[in-house]
Each structure stands twice: as C-alpha cells, then as structure tokens.
Amino acid sequence: MQAMSEIGIDISNHRSKSVEEFIDQQFDYVITVCNNAKESCPVFPGNAVRIHQSFDDPPPPGVGDDEFRLAVFRRVRDEIRQWMEGFIKAPGK
C-alpha cells in the first residue's frame, strides 16, 4: 500500500476479485501481470484480447526486512507503470 501511496494512488479499499464478478461485462483487453494469474485464469468470458506481461512477485512475508520488501514493491510498481504507458501509446488500440 505504501508504494502506491507514494505516487498518489490510494488502494486501501481495493481487494482481489474473482473473474465471476465480471461475467456480464465486456472488455477490450484482459491483461495479466503475474504467471500465477496467467495459469489460473486461462479463460476469460467475452472477446477480450488476452495479453500477459510477467513481473516479479513481491517477496513473501518474512523474506527480507521492511526496506528490502518496499524496494521490491517500488521497482515492480515502476516497471508496471512503464510497461502500461508503452501499451497505451502503442498504435492499433
């Protein structure tokens, strides 16, 4: 939460959601950002274009001290942001 708060994004009320919550919605794209999501959600309803871009998972609880863990969250946050900016600017969307 701290890594996102540092760039002005409040995720304190966010939660993981099941694909079933989106059954009646249509999407142009479904983007997965970790290999677990790619493996566990191989089918998404509708005609969405599926895109997978893998990023490192954060270290599990108990691995590294708080500064180490926060540094990983910051790095991955910035990598996702950079990738998404390129995706948005790419022609053909």
C-alpha positions in Angstrom: 0.0 0.0 0.0 2.8 2.4 0.8 4.5 2.1 -2.6 1.2 3.1 -4.3 0.5 5.9 -1.8 3.9 7.4 -2.6 2.7 8.1 -6.1 -0.7 9.4 -5.0 -2.8 6.2 -5.6 -4.9 5.1 -2.6 -5.5 1.3 -2.8 -6.6 0.9 0.9 -10.1 -0.2 -0.2 -9.0 -2.4 -3.1 -9.3 -6.2 -2.9 -8.6 -9.2 -5.1 -11.7 -10.1 -7.3 -12.9 -13.3 -8.8 -13.5 -13.4 -12.6 -17.1 -14.3 -11.8 -17.7 -10.7 -10.7 -17.1 -9.6 -14.3 -19.2 -12.2 -16.2 -21.7 -9.7 -17.6 -19.1 -7.1 -18.6 -17.3 -6.7 -21.9 -13.6 -5.8 -22.1 -11.3 -4.9 -25.0 -8.3 -6.3 -23.2 -7.6 -8.6 -20.3 -4.0 -8.1 -19.0 -2.3 -10.4 -16.6 0.9 -9.4 -14.8 2.0 -12.5 -13.0 2.5 -16.1 -14.1 0.1 -17.4 -11.5 -2.8 -15.2 -12.9 -1.9 -16.4 -16.4 -2.0 -20.1 -15.3 -5.1 -19.9 -13.1 -7.3 -17.8 -15.4 -6.7 -19.3 -18.8 -10.3 -18.5 -20.0 -12.0 -15.1 -19.7 -15.5 -14.7 -21.0 -16.1 -12.5 -24.0 -14.0 -11.4 -26.9 -11.3 -9.6 -25.0 -7.7 -9.7 -26.3 -5.6 -11.5 -23.7 -2.1 -10.1 -23.0 0.4 -11.4 -20.5 3.3 -9.4 -19.2 5.2 -11.1 -16.3 6.6 -9.0 -13.4 8.4 -10.3 -10.3 6.1 -11.2 -7.4 6.9 -9.4 -4.2 8.8 -11.4 -1.6 6.6 -13.4 0.7 6.1 -12.2 4.3 9.2 -12.9 6.4 11.6 -12.6 3.5 13.8 -9.6 3.9 13.3 -6.6 6.1 10.8 -3.8 5.5 13.1 -1.7 3.4 14.0 -4.6 1.2 10.4 -5.5 0.6 9.4 -1.9 0.0 12.2 -1.5 -2.6 10.9 -4.6 -4.5 7.3 -3.2 -4.4 8.6 0.2 -5.7 10.6 -1.4 -8.5 7.8 -3.6 -9.7 5.3 -0.7 -9.4 7.6 1.4 -11.6 8.1 -1.5 -14.1 4.3 -2.0 -14.4 3.7 1.7 -14.9 6.4 2.0 -17.6 5.0 -1.1 -19.4 1.4 0.3 -19.2 2.5 3.7 -20.6 4.0 1.9 -23.6 1.0 -0.2 -24.0 -1.3 2.8 -24.0 0.8 4.7 -26.5 1.2 1.7 -28.9 -0.6 2.1 -32.3 -3.5 0.0 -33.1 -5.6 0.2 -30.0 
